[in-house]
């Protein structure tokens, strides 16, 4: 069941079976690396980035699958759980490298008094980039999502760290103990840090995504392997829908019409995301899908242009 009049609007409480969610909206969230369909040229771009130990900068419209690339690579190459750094205008390089809770440490010292412990480890945590640069036998996978949303200086700030593959934690460099076990990003695992210095021995696989909303400095671009997601075609969208949803033979006609209309709107310059198409197919091909005017209304609601108000 994918569609039913759950909400009627009469204000009367009732028990309602909401059915199963779409596969991509089930929680806890699952990676969908098996469903991802790499567009032409992406496999070569990924292998070039892996071979050259360079970040992969993927540019494309929202919902085009940019952030799913790294999930598939990490699964195929057994690189472990993907580390994620979601960029906003307030993101800084320091936060991506490590987090230090100075106020928490001061508060703990006041509570414990002079005889208490002054262990710095509980108040330090590696950030997503810092964790990716920790030494290890296998490279880690790091997603730097929507880097074009960053402050203008952030791409340039990244250059030294990405070139050298190392950084210093000043609080540990001047700490009394030479070795401190620091917790990794969003994990209970700890890693020993010697004299505040982190040096990678295998460069991480880094995917940076961009919606193409800004230009980057040439010095930054030349250190990346760049790939632009192509415009979806009828063939590629059919493959994507088939990978995510089992469409019954009797529903192939309506699905074809949805895909053809979707491609036509893209060709006309409208801003639409592939996940909108998947949402429409999921709703309109269900066992209790709307029909007639209700179907047209729901389609318009789901496939509303992203650039509109």
N, C-alpha and C positions, 0 to 999 in steps of 0.2 A: 504494500500500500504506500503510495507516494503523495496522494492528494485526497483530501476529504474536507467537508465543511466543518472543521473542528470548532471554530469560533462562529457562532450564529448571530450574536449581537443582541440577544434578548435579556442578558444579565442573569440568566438562570443557571446555577451550578449544575454540572453534570460530569459523569465519568466518561472520559474520551480516550480511546486508544490512538496515540499519535503515530503509531507505526515506526518503521525503521528509518533512520536518517539516510541521506545520500552517503555513499562510501567515503567521500572526501570530507564529510562533516560528522564522522563518528569520533567519540572521545573515550579514553585519551587519544590524542592525535597519532595517526600512524603514517609512516613514510609511504609514498606511492611511487617508489622507484621502478617497480615492475611495470607500471602503467605508462610511464613517461616514454614518449616517442621522440627521439632526437631528430631535429630537422637537419637537412643537408648541410654538411660542413662542420657541425658541432662536434662530432666525434674526433675529427682531425684537430680542431681547436683545443679540445681537452687534452689530447695526447701531446700536442705541442707544449702546452703549459706544464704538463707532467715532466716531459723530457727536459725542458729548459729551466725548470724550477721557478716559473714565473706565475704571477696571479693571472687568472682568466677574468677579463672584464666583459660581461654579457649585457648587451643593451637591447631593450625591446619594450613593447607596450605592457601595461599591467595585465596580469593574468596569462601571459604568454608562456609560462613555464620556466622562467629564468632561475628561480630559486630551487626548482626541482632537479636541476642538472646535478647539483652537488650531492643530492641524496642518492641518485643512481650511481654516481662514480664511487661514493663512499661505500655503498653496498657491494658493488662489483669487486672493488679492490680491498675490501675489508679494512677500511680506514677508521672504523669505530663510529661512535655517535658524532654527528655533525655539530660543531660549535657554531653559534649564531651571534652575530653582532648586528643588531638592527640600528641603522643610522638615523639620527634626527639632527636638526640644526644645533642642538646642544651637545652632541657627541664630541668627545675629545679622545685623543690618542692615549692620554694617561689612563682614562677609565677603561679603555680596551686592553691595556697592558696589565694593570693590577688595581685593586681597591684596598685602601687603608682606612680603617675606622679609627682615626686619631681620637675623636671625642669619646668613643666607647672605651678605648684604652685608658684615657685619663679618668673616666668615671670609675672603671674597675680599680685603678690604683687608689683612688680616694676611699673606696669601700673597703679595700683590703688593708690599707694603712702601710706603714713603713716595712712591716714584716711580711707583707704579701708578695706574691710572685709578680714579676715584671715581664712575663712571657709575651712576646709580640705576635706569635703565630696565630692566636685566635682572632686577631684583628686584621689579618691580611688574607686576601684571596686573589688569585690570578684572574684577570679578565679573559674574555674569549680569545683575543689575539695573544696575550701572554701565555695562556694555556697551550695554544697551537705551537708556540715557539719553545716549549719545554723539550729537553732532550728525550729521545725515544727511539725504539727500533723501527717503528713505522711512522710515516708522516700523518699528521692529523688533518682533518678536513674542516675548513673554516669558511662560513658564508658571511660576507660583508654585504648586507642587504640595503639597497637603495642608497648607494654612496653619493648620488647626485643630490640628496637631501642635506648633505653635510655643510658645515661652515666652509667658506672658500679656502681656508688654509689647511684643512684636514688632509686632502690628498697629498699635498706637499710635505706635511708632517710625517706621513707614512713612509716616505721614500727611504729615509735612513734605516729604519727598522727592517723594511722589506729587503733592502740591499745587504745589510750586515747580518740579519737574522739573529740579532741579540739586542738586549737592553739591560739597564740597571734599575734596581729598586733602591733608591737612596736611603730609605728607612732601614733596609737590611745591610747596606754597605757600611753604615756607621753603627750597627748594632753590636753588642758585646760578643755574641756568639757568631762563629764563622759560618755555621750551617743551621738553617732554619727550615723546618718542614712546612710548606705553604700549601693551602688547599687549592685544588684546581677549580675552574669555573663550573658552577652548578653541579658539583660532585663532592663526595666525601673523600675522594682520593687525595693524598698529599704527596708532594714532590720536594725532595731536599734542594734547597737553593744555597749555593756556596758564595759567601761574601757579597750577596746581593746581586750577583750576575747571572743572567739567564742567556744561554747560547744554544740555539737549535743545532742538532747534528743531521737532521733530515728536514728539508724545507717543507712546510705544510702545503697541502693543496688548497689554494685560496680561490674562491669564486666571488667576484664583486658584481653586483647587479646595478643597473642604471636604467631609468625610464627615459633617458635621453633628454632630460629637461635642462641640462647645462653642459658646458664644455669643460674639459680638464686640461691642466698644463701639459705641454709636450713632454716635459721630463717625466711626468707620471705615466703618460700613455706609452712611451717607448719602453717602459719596464713591464708592460702588461701584454698578454696575448688578447686581442680584441675580437669579439664576435657579435654580430647583430642578428637578432632573431628575425627570420623572414616573415613576410605576410602569409597568414594561413591560406591554404588552398582547399578545394573540395576534397582532394585525396587525403591530405594530411588531417583534416578535421574528421573525416570518416574513420581514419585509423585511431584518432584520439577518443572519439565517442565509443568505438568498439572496445578499446582498451579499458575504459572506465565503466561502461554500462552494457549489460546484455539486452540488446534490443530484439524483441520478437519479430518474426518475419512479417506479421500483419501490421507492425508499426513502422516498417522501413520507409513507407511512402511519406508519412508525416515527418519522420526524421530527416529524410532527404530534403523535404521542403524547408525545414528549419535551417539546415546547413546551407542550402543554396541562398536563402534569404539573408543569412548571416554573412556569407561571403560577398554578396551584392552590396550590403550596407558598408562593409569594410572598404570595398572598391570605391564606393561613393565618398569615402573620407570620414565616415563615422568612427567614433572611438568606442570599441567594444572589446571585452575580454573573453577568452576561450571558456573560462569557468562559467560565464553567463550562459553560453550555449549549452554546457553540460547541465546546468541547473534547469534550463528550459526543457531539454530532452528528458531529464529525470521526472519532472512534474507532468509533462504532457503525454508520456507513454506509460504511466502507471495504471494499475488495475482500476483505480477510481479517478482517473484523470478528468479534468473539466472538458466540456465540449461546447461547440457553438460560440456564442458571444462570450461566455465565461472563459473559454480557452484563448480567445483573442485578447481579452483583457489581461489575463495572466501572462501571456507571451509579451505583451507590451510592457507590463510591469517588470518582468525579469530582464528583458533585453533592452532596457532603457539606456540610451547613450550616456557614456561616462562623463563626457565633457558638458552635459546639460545640467541645469540646476535641479 
